[in-house]
Amino acid sequence: MSKLAYPRLFTPVRVGGVTFKNRILASATGFVEINATSLPDSALSYYERKAQGGAAAVAVGECQVDAPGGGGRGGACIDLSNFGWMSFLKKLSERITLGGAVASAELSHAGRYSETGYGPSDGEIAQGRFCHEMSEEKILSTIAAYRNAAAFAKMCGFGMVTIHGGHGWLPQQFFSPYTTSRTDIWGGSAENRARFAVAICDAIHEACGRDFPVEIRISATELEDGYDLAEGIEYARQLDGHADIIHVSLGVHGIMTNDHWLEMSPSMFRPENRNVEYAAEIKRNVSQSLVAVVASISDPEVMEDIVASGKADFVALARQLLCDADTPNKAREGRSDEIRRCLRCMSCWSNLMNGFRCALNPETGREDEARLARIPVTTRKVLVAGGGIAGMQAAITAAERGHAVTLCEKSGALGGGIRCEESVPFKRRVAEYIALQARLLQKRGVDVRLNTEITPEFADKFGADVIIAAVGGVPLVPPIAGIENALCANDVYANPELAGRRVVIIGAGFVGAELAVYLKTLGREVTLVEQAPSIRAEGNSTHAMALTGELRRLDIAPRFNAKVVSVTAGGVALADGTAIAADTVVYATGQSPRRESALALNDSAPQFISLGDCAGVGNIMGATTAAWAAANNIGRGQ
């Protein structure tokens, strides 16, 4: 009898000559700090950490087979056509392998979107850029480039390769009617259009042997603008037996509407686990290749069901492992209640140019710093004022470093101001995160005192070595005539029944725009008014894109470049002389830091730290990162 909560998920499987210890793959993600002149140790640690977290295989993203000609424009990549990368790649594969995972190199070629702009067929791409049709000779030399890249990766210690044949990369360009009009043996029928991808798989097996697994990512469908699921199934059928693993995603980069791009990396507004049913259809139509699925999957229960029901043989995790690299280990060890689930807030995408970052996991992209964080020789007595996002993270990190920590929250619940959103369906992961942090506070031995406000008198009597003030902010009331007749967004989030049938929301930051989405799903008529020309990105431009798409989908047309001058009994009056009728007016115009409340504690301990919104209004990622860093520094070198 298995002692595992998820026995099928942790059943080993052998593919070719390689044994995968479980059915969880770390899907390919790049590392932006890698480039031709800089091979940082931080990249080694970034991929190694995923292996240490328990994934069966870790794919290294953005390995170009024909750089620079086949590389995407402006992207950081590893050049598998350059033997000068050998030393770095050997170190990288070794770190992944010693971490307990199979090292995989993602083989990529941008084709028509590359620097040289060669693809299956001639055509204009965008903004005066043109794609030139690949000749037969060019096609064969490119297949050879994939083969040589795979052989080089194997020489460098990688145990498998992952061909990127989806999302609009070159193999998909050959298969998609949207990007190819060829009528020779590389176009026309599905068999011909898939010939390029099939030939790559066969060439790699010829060079590296059948024991060397070849995975290929495909898009099951390009959605409404390209081929459908039936065509995607045919793509998979042609690859059956040629690829050892068919990795199922969907969508295409080439059709660059924001809504379409966000289907490939679904935001919090899209369904979770979306690709599973696509993968299940492909699984039913192949007989030799195993099937993997990537689909915003965060819950081990869902992963177990996918494998146990035969919908797929593997689950591939990308953002979830950025959020919690230990997801596989925690699931195997029966600690699924400690798994930090991805919010799908898009902070990782928006911060890509600074290296991947995660709103909830401050160690992502800082793996070297996390490894160097050490238990202090002399522990400290730490008092944390405020049980919001920053306060909870600071208390947990400080306790993990060996300090004696007390956290006081003046209200009767942890979570801070963001708790008002806990009933919003697309924000349910935020509520789960707050509950997780509360459990971790208890497990880490933090003395949590609710309904307790830290005043200077309390702090003086407590006698802490370190005080961390994380007392948050308060909603900013805009200086608008009649604003006393409007409601605060926080109150409406907590009690949506306060909103009448017609609602005007002043302010199109994330709080206001998300409230508009929420109220519209509850059947309200919503008008969003904003002085700026667009949604305020607030440090997360990709989430702003997702919000814009969701507003469009729900037929909410924001009034940008519009200033509210007064709130009236019947709605709002604008500076241009027009009015908008409403039963309820709501303001969502930001937060004001509680600096004075925080600074009042400055003299009550030898060391004082101010964090979160009371130090300057920010977002979840800023709060968790600052709290983690500050707590790590307590007691260092003393």
TORVEX-465564 format. One record per residue (C-alpha): x, y, z; residue in one letter. Coordinates in steps of 0.2 Angstrom, whole numbers, padded with zeros to 4 digits, always signed. Layout:
<atoms>
XYZa;...
</atoms>
This chain:
<atoms>
+0000+0000+0000m;+0007+0017-0005s;+0011+0029+0008k;+0010+0043-0004l;-0005+0055-0006a;-0002+0056-0024y;+0005+0039-0029p;+0002+0040-0048r;+0010+0057-0049l;+0026+0050-0041f;+0027+0034-0051t;+0043+0033-0060p;+0043+0031-0079v;+0057+0026-0091r;+0058+0035-0108v;+0072+0029-0119g;+0087+0026-0108g;+0081+0039-0095v;+0071+0036-0079t;+0060+0051-0074f;+0058+0049-0055k;+0040+0057-0056n;+0028+0065-0068r;+0032+0083-0064i;+0043+0092-0077l;+0050+0110-0075a;+0044+0118-0091s;+0057+0129-0100a;+0060+0146-0094t;+0074+0157-0099g;+0086+0167-0089f;+0088+0185-0095v;+0105+0188-0087e;+0113+0175-0099i;+0120+0182-0115n;+0136+0180-0125a;+0147+0190-0114t;+0140+0185-0097s;+0137+0168-0090l;+0133+0171-0072p;+0133+0159-0058d;+0115+0165-0054s;+0109+0156-0069a;+0116+0140-0063l;+0108+0142-0046s;+0091+0147-0054y;+0090+0130-0063y;+0098+0120-0050e;+0085+0126-0037r;+0071+0119-0048k;+0080+0102-0048a;+0082+0103-0029q;+0064+0106-0027g;+0060+0089-0034g;+0055+0091-0052a;+0059+0075-0063a;+0067+0086-0077a;+0072+0104-0078v;+0072+0112-0095a;+0084+0126-0099v;+0075+0139-0110g;+0080+0149-0125e;+0094+0138-0132c;+0096+0143-0150q;+0101+0131-0163v;+0107+0143-0176d;+0111+0159-0167a;+0112+0173-0170p;+0102+0170-0187g;+0089+0160-0179g;+0087+0169-0162g;+0073+0180-0158g;+0075+0199-0158r;+0082+0206-0142g;+0081+0189-0132g;+0094+0182-0120a;+0099+0165-0126c;+0111+0151-0125i;+0120+0148-0142d;+0121+0129-0145l;+0130+0132-0161s;+0145+0139-0152n;+0157+0127-0143f;+0163+0142-0133g;+0148+0138-0122w;+0154+0121-0117m;+0161+0125-0100s;+0146+0134-0094f;+0134+0121-0101l;+0143+0107-0093k;+0142+0116-0076k;+0124+0119-0079l;+0119+0101-0083s;+0129+0095-0069e;+0121+0107-0056r;+0104+0101-0063i;+0108+0083-0063t;+0116+0083-0045l;+0100+0092-0040g;+0091+0076-0044g;+0083+0080-0061a;+0086+0076-0079v;+0093+0091-0088a;+0085+0096-0104s;+0090+0109-0117a;+0075+0118-0125e;+0080+0120-0144l;+0073+0136-0151s;+0073+0144-0168h;+0062+0160-0171a;+0061+0157-0190g;+0051+0171-0198r;+0053+0182-0182y;+0072+0180-0181s;+0085+0192-0185e;+0087+0185-0203t;+0069+0183-0205g;+0069+0166-0214y;+0053+0156-0213g;+0042+0143-0222p;+0035+0156-0234s;+0037+0174-0240d;+0026+0187-0232g;+0026+0203-0223e;+0026+0201-0204i;+0024+0218-0197a;+0030+0236-0198q;+0039+0234-0214g;+0048+0218-0209r;+0047+0204-0222f;+0050+0185-0221c;+0059+0176-0234h;+0055+0159-0240e;+0067+0145-0235m;+0075+0136-0249s;+0076+0117-0249e;+0095+0119-0245e;+0091+0131-0230k;+0078+0119-0223i;+0090+0104-0223l;+0104+0114-0215s;+0092+0120-0202t;+0087+0102-0198i;+0105+0099-0197a;+0107+0113-0185a;+0094+0106-0173y;+0103+0089-0174r;+0120+0097-0170n;+0113+0107-0156a;+0106+0092-0148a;+0122+0082-0150a;+0131+0097-0142f;+0119+0097-0128a;+0121+0079-0125k;+0140+0081-0126m;+0138+0094-0112c;+0129+0082-0101g;+0111+0086-0104f;+0100+0070-0103g;+0087+0075-0116m;+0081+0090-0127v;+0065+0099-0129t;+0061+0106-0146i;+0050+0121-0146h;+0038+0117-0159g;+0023+0128-0153g;+0019+0146-0149h;+0024+0151-0166g;+0042+0145-0166w;+0049+0138-0183l;+0042+0120-0183p;+0024+0127-0180q;+0027+0140-0193q;+0029+0126-0205f;+0013+0117-0199f;+0002+0132-0197s;-0008+0138-0213p;-0007+0155-0206y;+0012+0156-0209t;+0015+0144-0223t;+0008+0143-0241s;+0021+0130-0248r;+0015+0117-0260t;+0031+0106-0260d;+0035+0092-0249i;+0036+0104-0234w;+0018+0111-0236g;+0000+0107-0242g;-0006+0091-0232s;-0004+0089-0214a;+0009+0076-0217e;+0020+0088-0227n;+0017+0102-0215r;+0023+0092-0200a;+0038+0085-0210r;+0050+0098-0204f;+0046+0094-0185a;+0046+0075-0189v;+0063+0077-0198a;+0071+0086-0183i;+0065+0073-0171c;+0072+0059-0182d;+0089+0068-0185a;+0091+0070-0166i;+0088+0052-0163h;+0100+0047-0177e;+0114+0058-0169a;+0110+0055-0151c;+0103+0037-0151g;+0085+0031-0146r;+0090+0031-0128d;+0091+0050-0128f;+0073+0057-0126p;+0066+0070-0138v;+0052+0080-0131e;+0043+0093-0142i;+0031+0106-0137r;+0017+0109-0149i;+0001+0121-0148s;-0014+0110-0149a;-0023+0124-0157t;-0019+0142-0163e;-0037+0147-0157l;-0048+0157-0168e;-0035+0165-0179d;-0026+0149-0185g;-0028+0130-0185y;-0040+0121-0173d;-0039+0106-0161l;-0043+0094-0175a;-0027+0100-0185e;-0017+0100-0168g;-0022+0082-0166i;-0016+0079-0184e;+0001+0088-0179y;+0003+0076-0165a;-0002+0060-0175r;+0012+0064-0187q;+0024+0066-0173l;+0019+0050-0164d;+0033+0039-0161g;+0046+0051-0168h;+0045+0062-0152a;+0046+0053-0136d;+0036+0066-0127i;+0023+0077-0135i;+0021+0093-0124h;+0004+0101-0126v;+0001+0120-0125s;-0009+0131-0136l;-0008+0148-0145g;+0005+0157-0155v;+0016+0172-0153h;+0014+0177-0171g;-0003+0184-0169i;+0001+0198-0158m;-0015+0204-0151t;-0014+0205-0132n;-0029+0194-0129d;-0022+0180-0139h;-0004+0181-0132w;-0012+0180-0114l;-0020+0163-0119e;-0003+0155-0119m;+0001+0162-0102s;-0016+0163-0094p;-0019+0177-0082s;-0030+0176-0067m;-0045+0180-0077f;-0043+0164-0088r;-0048+0146-0082p;-0034+0136-0074e;-0029+0119-0081n;-0036+0125-0097r;-0025+0114-0108n;-0029+0098-0100v;-0043+0093-0111e;-0033+0097-0126y;-0019+0086-0120a;-0032+0072-0116a;-0038+0073-0134e;-0020+0072-0141i;-0017+0057-0129k;-0032+0048-0136r;-0025+0050-0153n;-0007+0044-0151v;+0000+0027-0147s;+0019+0028-0145q;+0023+0045-0138s;+0020+0050-0120l;+0010+0066-0117v;+0014+0081-0106a;+0003+0096-0102v;+0007+0113-0097v;-0008+0123-0091a;-0007+0135-0076s;-0007+0119-0065i;-0004+0123-0046s;-0013+0109-0036d;-0006+0092-0033p;-0024+0085-0033e;-0026+0091-0051v;-0009+0084-0056m;-0013+0067-0048e;-0030+0066-0057d;-0022+0071-0074i;-0010+0057-0073v;-0021+0044-0065a;-0035+0047-0077s;-0024+0045-0092g;-0026+0063-0098k;-0008+0065-0099a;+0008+0056-0093d;+0017+0071-0087f;+0012+0088-0080v;+0024+0103-0084a;+0025+0117-0072l;+0033+0134-0077a;+0026+0149-0066r;+0021+0137-0052q;+0039+0132-0050l;+0044+0151-0050l;+0031+0153-0036c;+0037+0138-0026d;+0051+0127-0033a;+0048+0114-0019d;+0030+0110-0025t;+0035+0092-0030p;+0044+0089-0014n;+0030+0096-0003k;+0017+0086-0013a;+0027+0070-0011r;+0031+0073+0008e;+0012+0076+0012g;+0015+0095+0014r;+0004+0101+0000s;-0004+0113+0013d;+0013+0122+0012e;+0013+0124-0006i;+0013+0142-0012r;+0001+0143-0027r;+0004+0155-0041c;-0007+0170-0042l;-0005+0171-0061r;-0003+0190-0057c;+0010+0191-0072m;+0023+0199-0061s;+0036+0187-0067c;+0032+0192-0085w;+0033+0210-0081s;+0049+0209-0073n;+0057+0198-0086l;+0070+0210-0091m;+0077+0211-0073n;+0077+0192-0072g;+0062+0182-0067f;+0054+0188-0051r;+0039+0182-0042c;+0026+0192-0031a;+0025+0178-0018l;+0042+0170-0019n;+0056+0183-0016p;+0070+0170-0018e;+0065+0168-0037t;+0080+0175-0047g;+0089+0178-0031r;+0094+0159-0027e;+0112+0164-0024d;+0107+0177-0011e;+0095+0164-0003a;+0109+0151-0002r;+0120+0163+0007l;+0107+0169+0019a;+0114+0161+0036r;+0108+0158+0053i;+0114+0173+0064p;+0126+0169+0078v;+0117+0180+0090t;+0098+0179+0089t;+0087+0194+0091r;+0071+0198+0099k;+0060+0204+0085v;+0043+0213+0086l;+0033+0215+0070v;+0019+0228+0070a;+0006+0224+0057g;+0000+0207+0050g;-0002+0212+0032g;+0008+0205+0017i;+0025+0213+0022a;+0023+0209+0041g;+0019+0191+0039m;+0033+0188+0027q;+0046+0197+0038a;+0040+0187+0053a;+0041+0171+0044i;+0059+0174+0037t;+0065+0181+0054a;+0059+0165+0062a;+0067+0154+0049e;+0083+0163+0053r;+0082+0158+0071g;+0076+0174+0079h;+0062+0175+0092a;+0048+0184+0084v;+0031+0192+0090t;+0019+0198+0077l;+0005+0210+0083c;-0010+0214+0072e;-0022+0227+0078k;-0037+0219+0069s;-0044+0202+0072g;-0037+0194+0057a;-0021+0193+0047l;-0019+0199+0029g;-0021+0218+0029g;-0031+0228+0017g;-0030+0215+0003i;-0042+0204+0014r;-0056+0214+0007c;-0054+0205-0010e;-0054+0187-0003e;-0072+0183-0010s;-0067+0189-0028v;-0066+0173-0038p;-0051+0178-0049f;-0042+0183-0033k;-0045+0166-0023r;-0026+0162-0024r;-0023+0178-0014v;-0035+0172+0000a;-0026+0155+0000e;-0009+0164+0001y;-0014+0173+0017i;-0020+0157+0024a;-0004+0149+0020l;+0006+0163+0028q;-0004+0161+0044a;-0001+0143+0045r;+0018+0146+0042l;+0018+0159+0056l;+0012+0145+0067q;+0024+0132+0061k;+0038+0143+0063r;+0034+0147+0081g;+0030+0165+0079v;+0020+0172+0093d;+0005+0180+0084v;-0006+0192+0094r;-0022+0198+0085l;-0032+0213+0091n;-0016+0221+0098t;-0010+0237+0092e;+0009+0242+0095i;+0010+0259+0102t;+0026+0267+0108p;+0021+0262+0126e;+0018+0244+0121f;+0035+0244+0112a;+0045+0252+0126d;+0038+0239+0138k;+0041+0224+0126f;+0060+0227+0125g;+0063+0221+0107a;+0080+0221+0099d;+0072+0225+0082v;+0055+0233+0078i;+0048+0230+0060i;+0034+0242+0057a;+0023+0236+0043a;+0007+0245+0047v;+0001+0248+0030g;-0009+0262+0022g;-0026+0269+0021v;-0037+0272+0006p;-0033+0289-0002l;-0049+0300-0003v;-0048+0311-0018p;-0052+0330-0016p;-0068+0330-0026i;-0083+0339-0021a;-0097+0328-0014g;-0084+0313-0012i;-0092+0310+0005e;-0107+0303-0005n;-0096+0290-0013a;-0090+0273-0006l;-0072+0267-0004c;-0067+0252-0016a;-0061+0242-0001n;-0079+0243+0007d;-0087+0238-0010v;-0075+0223-0012y;-0080+0217+0005a;-0098+0220+0003n;-0103+0221-0016p;-0121+0222-0011e;-0118+0240-0007l;-0116+0244-0025a;-0132+0248-0035g;-0137+0243-0053r;-0126+0257-0061r;-0109+0260-0054v;-0096+0273-0058v;-0078+0269-0052i;-0066+0283-0050i;-0048+0277-0054g;-0042+0264-0066a;-0027+0257-0056g;-0028+0239-0053f;-0040+0241-0038v;-0052+0250-0048g;-0051+0241-0064a;-0052+0224-0055e;-0067+0230-0046l;-0075+0235-0062a;-0072+0217-0068v;-0079+0209-0052y;-0095+0220-0052l;-0098+0217-0070k;-0098+0198-0067t;-0111+0201-0053l;-0122+0209-0065g;-0119+0228-0062r;-0118+0241-0076e;-0100+0248-0073v;-0092+0264-0080t;-0073+0266-0076l;-0066+0284-0076v;-0048+0288-0076e;-0038+0304-0078q;-0023+0295-0087a;-0024+0289-0105p;-0024+0270-0100s;-0025+0258-0085i;-0011+0263-0073r;+0002+0248-0074a;+0008+0250-0056e;+0024+0241-0060g;+0015+0226-0069n;+0013+0230-0087s;+0008+0212-0092t;-0006+0212-0079h;-0012+0229-0086a;-0013+0220-0103m;-0023+0206-0095a;-0035+0218-0087l;-0037+0228-0103t;-0042+0212-0112g;-0054+0207-0098e;-0062+0224-0098l;-0064+0223-0117r;-0071+0205-0116r;-0084+0211-0103l;-0089+0226-0114d;-0082+0239-0101i;-0076+0254-0110a;-0066+0265-0098p;-0067+0284-0100r;-0049+0289-0100f;-0042+0306-0100n;-0058+0311-0090a;-0058+0320-0073k;-0072+0319-0061v;-0075+0336-0053v;-0090+0332-0042s;-0100+0318-0035v;-0119+0321-0036t;-0135+0313-0031a;-0137+0305-0048g;-0119+0301-0052g;-0103+0311-0057v;-0099+0327-0066a;-0084+0328-0077l;-0072+0342-0081a;-0078+0342-0099d;-0096+0347-0094g;-0103+0330-0096t;-0111+0319-0083a;-0112+0300-0080i;-0128+0293-0071a;-0125+0281-0057a;-0134+0273-0042d;-0117+0271-0033t;-0100+0280-0035v;-0084+0272-0029v;-0067+0279-0027y;-0051+0269-0030a;-0038+0282-0031t;-0024+0274-0021g;-0017+0272-0004q;-0009+0284+0008s;+0006+0277+0018p;+0004+0277+0037r;+0021+0284+0039r;+0018+0293+0056e;+0011+0278+0064s;+0027+0268+0059a;+0039+0281+0063l;+0031+0283+0081a;+0040+0267+0085l;+0057+0272+0079n;+0064+0276+0096d;+0058+0260+0104s;+0072+0248+0099a;+0090+0248+0094p;+0085+0243+0077q;+0070+0249+0067f;+0064+0244+0050i;+0049+0251+0040s;+0041+0240+0027l;+0027+0239+0015g;+0014+0252+0012d;+0018+0262+0027c;+0036+0265+0019a;+0029+0269+0002g;+0014+0262-0006v;+0018+0247-0018g;+0012+0230-0023n;+0013+0212-0016i;+0030+0209-0024m;+0038+0224-0017g;+0031+0220+0000a;+0037+0202+0001t;+0054+0206-0007t;+0058+0220+0005a;+0052+0210+0020a;+0062+0195+0015w;+0078+0205+0012a;+0076+0215+0028a;+0073+0200+0039a;+0088+0191+0031n;+0099+0205+0037n;+0094+0205+0055i;+0109+0199+0065g;+0121+0197+0051r;+0139+0199+0056g;+0135+0202+0074q;
</atoms>
